[in-house]
Amino acid sequence: SVETVSREPISNLTEADALLDECSFALQFGHRFTRFVEGALGEGETVTATLLKSLQTLEGLYIQLEDRYRDAGVREALEDMDDPLAALQDAFFVLRRGVDRAVGTLSEQAALAE
């Protein structure tokens, strides 16, 4: 689960990247659906409150996992100091990927955390 993975150190960057993509998509869909429900039922409804609570939980776990992914990715990129320019480009790619993904969640909290 996302909750379990967000607490563990990242051992496989590819798997973490795929999980983060899925979480980003789920958050984006969740925020769009919440806006739809708010428009149909109005704000303050029990359904909307439940959706928002679930989204906030997922956002928190997403931010934790994204932080761990960023740290592990930059650390791995900088390990190859034989070519400093390539290491810097790899680190920039990891940082850029996280920012793009966070903005794609449609979550202000996730975007600001990056």
HUCORDA-V845451 format. One line per field, one symbol per residue. burial: I if it has 24 or more other ideal C-beta (glycine too) atoms within 12 Angstrom, else O. Layout:
burial=???
//
This chain:
burial=OIOOIIOOOIOOIOOIIOIIIOIIOIIIOIIOOIOOOOOOOOOOOOOIOOIIOOIOIIIIIIIIIIIIIIOIIIOIIOOOOOOOOOOOOIIOOIIOIIOOIIOIIIIOIIIOOI
//
